[in-house]
Amino acid sequence: MAAAGTATTSSSHLTSPSSLPLYSFGVPWPEINEGLLYTDVVRSSGSGLTTTLIEFYSTKYKNSAPLQGWFQRIQNGQITVNGEVVTDPMYMLRDDLQVVYHRLPWKEPSTPYLLEVLYDDNDMVALNKPSGLQVLPGGLFQQRTVLRQLKWKEWNFLACNSSKRSKSQETHPVPVHRLGRGTSGILLCAKTKLAKCRLAAYFASGAIFAGDDRGEMELGKQRNISKYYRALVGGKPALSRMQVLERDDQRNQTLVQVEIHSGRPHQIRIHLAFVGHPLIGDPLYDIGGQPKAFESESIGDCFANDGGYQKPMQAVPGDCGYYLHAHKLFLDHPITSKRVEIVAPLPAFLQTEAERHQNI
């Protein structure tokens, strides 16, 4: 299968790859997910004291549900002790008992499911992740993730190397870095353990450089991997490794390209907010880089069927609404070492006026 990215041995002159995807894949999400199991082993920290089932859960997981929520879960038969359902909240626990909370299946929030493939070979695949789709399970999104779509797809490998694949290699591709749920663009995934290890090392080396206070690494020196983002921000920022592409004084917004070397959580969102130019539409990070709110508030006293989830009213880290797109990625192929360039098509609202005219 041909790759949309261009692989060449030249490190300074790359042929621009096609921004058109190779193909798309995805399975529509089931109406409800499969629920979750949370397993614990009771430990008394050597004190010899016993505790009740309701005390154990309402104390250890008080942020999951209030006391009455845990009463409801226990009485619903959602807790097992050593494999047996226990519906008595006052059941006494002792050391080494295995307790399991069975979270009931729920309907996850509406989420895109189709993924475009920008690059594909036997070692890695690059996806164009849509905004609104979470990469890995977390919070309300346990099934509706990129990882689950990767597992559901039947992957075909090129015949030239298929005989060399061992049973120890990955059955399905796995993401080697993250993109925020609201961030769109290039997501790199490894198909083999060797590729996963080497790509992870690329990102780790970028993080080390980013944390080097001396700043002595040559800015023009080619790194194993470089990522370029397109973002729409307020004001007129002027940061190193950031290029202003277009300013709109009437709307007080600026279109910028950002290069990062590491990829820490919310890195671009925090950095731009810190210097006074937050991403337009960002519900969480305001001027100064501090989150507006991490604590969630509940609406009334209504709990979910499992006695649990309280809908947040304030912004949380995974919320969408901002304009950030992983546009370009340059890397040394983890197996062949050839230089690869991958481009994810730009959404219209992140294109310059000249780019929009080119597409007409």
URGIFEN-V382654 format. One record per residue. N is the residue number from 0. PHI is phi in whole degrees, 0 to 359 (* if undefined). Layout:
BEGIN
n=N phi=PHI
n=N phi=PHI
END
This chain:
BEGIN
n=0 phi=*
n=1 phi=287
n=2 phi=252
n=3 phi=286
n=4 phi=285
n=5 phi=260
n=6 phi=252
n=7 phi=224
n=8 phi=268
n=9 phi=281
n=10 phi=265
n=11 phi=246
n=12 phi=231
n=13 phi=247
n=14 phi=288
n=15 phi=296
n=16 phi=283
n=17 phi=291
n=18 phi=271
n=19 phi=280
n=20 phi=290
n=21 phi=291
n=22 phi=192
n=23 phi=236
n=24 phi=210
n=25 phi=155
n=26 phi=249
n=27 phi=305
n=28 phi=289
n=29 phi=299
n=30 phi=302
n=31 phi=232
n=32 phi=274
n=33 phi=265
n=34 phi=76
n=35 phi=219
n=36 phi=243
n=37 phi=243
n=38 phi=253
n=39 phi=226
n=40 phi=245
n=41 phi=292
n=42 phi=228
n=43 phi=258
n=44 phi=58
n=45 phi=79
n=46 phi=281
n=47 phi=79
n=48 phi=282
n=49 phi=260
n=50 phi=219
n=51 phi=275
n=52 phi=299
n=53 phi=292
n=54 phi=294
n=55 phi=301
n=56 phi=283
n=57 phi=290
n=58 phi=270
n=59 phi=287
n=60 phi=236
n=61 phi=292
n=62 phi=279
n=63 phi=280
n=64 phi=197
n=65 phi=288
n=66 phi=306
n=67 phi=293
n=68 phi=294
n=69 phi=289
n=70 phi=302
n=71 phi=297
n=72 phi=296
n=73 phi=294
n=74 phi=291
n=75 phi=284
n=76 phi=81
n=77 phi=266
n=78 phi=243
n=79 phi=244
n=80 phi=240
n=81 phi=50
n=82 phi=87
n=83 phi=252
n=84 phi=293
n=85 phi=237
n=86 phi=250
n=87 phi=265
n=88 phi=302
n=89 phi=267
n=90 phi=302
n=91 phi=274
n=92 phi=261
n=93 phi=228
n=94 phi=305
n=95 phi=73
n=96 phi=284
n=97 phi=263
n=98 phi=246
n=99 phi=229
n=100 phi=263
n=101 phi=263
n=102 phi=284
n=103 phi=293
n=104 phi=303
n=105 phi=217
n=106 phi=275
n=107 phi=283
n=108 phi=303
n=109 phi=303
n=110 phi=213
n=111 phi=298
n=112 phi=233
n=113 phi=282
n=114 phi=237
n=115 phi=270
n=116 phi=258
n=117 phi=264
n=118 phi=209
n=119 phi=205
n=120 phi=215
n=121 phi=287
n=122 phi=249
n=123 phi=206
n=124 phi=219
n=125 phi=247
n=126 phi=253
n=127 phi=259
n=128 phi=284
n=129 phi=282
n=130 phi=296
n=131 phi=102
n=132 phi=256
n=133 phi=280
n=134 phi=282
n=135 phi=241
n=136 phi=299
n=137 phi=176
n=138 phi=61
n=139 phi=288
n=140 phi=260
n=141 phi=253
n=142 phi=249
n=143 phi=280
n=144 phi=222
n=145 phi=300
n=146 phi=303
n=147 phi=292
n=148 phi=294
n=149 phi=297
n=150 phi=288
n=151 phi=285
n=152 phi=282
n=153 phi=270
n=154 phi=268
n=155 phi=253
n=156 phi=251
n=157 phi=299
n=158 phi=297
n=159 phi=298
n=160 phi=241
n=161 phi=298
n=162 phi=289
n=163 phi=272
n=164 phi=282
n=165 phi=258
n=166 phi=294
n=167 phi=281
n=168 phi=280
n=169 phi=299
n=170 phi=286
n=171 phi=232
n=172 phi=298
n=173 phi=229
n=174 phi=298
n=175 phi=253
n=176 phi=205
n=177 phi=242
n=178 phi=234
n=179 phi=302
n=180 phi=303
n=181 phi=276
n=182 phi=269
n=183 phi=255
n=184 phi=113
n=185 phi=291
n=186 phi=236
n=187 phi=269
n=188 phi=231
n=189 phi=260
n=190 phi=262
n=191 phi=231
n=192 phi=295
n=193 phi=295
n=194 phi=297
n=195 phi=299
n=196 phi=296
n=197 phi=288
n=198 phi=293
n=199 phi=298
n=200 phi=294
n=201 phi=301
n=202 phi=293
n=203 phi=295
n=204 phi=294
n=205 phi=294
n=206 phi=293
n=207 phi=296
n=208 phi=296
n=209 phi=297
n=210 phi=267
n=211 phi=279
n=212 phi=295
n=213 phi=288
n=214 phi=61
n=215 phi=271
n=216 phi=291
n=217 phi=298
n=218 phi=294
n=219 phi=272
n=220 phi=290
n=221 phi=289
n=222 phi=260
n=223 phi=297
n=224 phi=209
n=225 phi=222
n=226 phi=239
n=227 phi=238
n=228 phi=248
n=229 phi=250
n=230 phi=219
n=231 phi=246
n=232 phi=233
n=233 phi=271
n=234 phi=76
n=235 phi=232
n=236 phi=287
n=237 phi=218
n=238 phi=236
n=239 phi=298
n=240 phi=60
n=241 phi=230
n=242 phi=241
n=243 phi=282
n=244 phi=264
n=245 phi=197
n=246 phi=247
n=247 phi=237
n=248 phi=293
n=249 phi=296
n=250 phi=267
n=251 phi=55
n=252 phi=222
n=253 phi=225
n=254 phi=264
n=255 phi=230
n=256 phi=246
n=257 phi=238
n=258 phi=253
n=259 phi=234
n=260 phi=247
n=261 phi=246
n=262 phi=114
n=263 phi=286
n=264 phi=305
n=265 phi=62
n=266 phi=305
n=267 phi=292
n=268 phi=300
n=269 phi=289
n=270 phi=298
n=271 phi=292
n=272 phi=294
n=273 phi=299
n=274 phi=272
n=275 phi=95
n=276 phi=226
n=277 phi=295
n=278 phi=299
n=279 phi=296
n=280 phi=88
n=281 phi=291
n=282 phi=280
n=283 phi=248
n=284 phi=265
n=285 phi=250
n=286 phi=307
n=287 phi=107
n=288 phi=87
n=289 phi=271
n=290 phi=294
n=291 phi=293
n=292 phi=191
n=293 phi=253
n=294 phi=282
n=295 phi=264
n=296 phi=243
n=297 phi=264
n=298 phi=261
n=299 phi=63
n=300 phi=246
n=301 phi=271
n=302 phi=254
n=303 phi=292
n=304 phi=302
n=305 phi=269
n=306 phi=80
n=307 phi=240
n=308 phi=280
n=309 phi=253
n=310 phi=294
n=311 phi=291
n=312 phi=260
n=313 phi=266
n=314 phi=292
n=315 phi=232
n=316 phi=305
n=317 phi=275
n=318 phi=295
n=319 phi=260
n=320 phi=117
n=321 phi=262
n=322 phi=244
n=323 phi=214
n=324 phi=221
n=325 phi=283
n=326 phi=271
n=327 phi=227
n=328 phi=217
n=329 phi=244
n=330 phi=206
n=331 phi=278
n=332 phi=305
n=333 phi=296
n=334 phi=248
n=335 phi=270
n=336 phi=69
n=337 phi=290
n=338 phi=283
n=339 phi=236
n=340 phi=241
n=341 phi=233
n=342 phi=234
n=343 phi=257
n=344 phi=308
n=345 phi=276
n=346 phi=298
n=347 phi=303
n=348 phi=286
n=349 phi=248
n=350 phi=264
n=351 phi=286
n=352 phi=300
n=353 phi=296
n=354 phi=294
n=355 phi=294
n=356 phi=292
n=357 phi=296
n=358 phi=272
n=359 phi=286
END
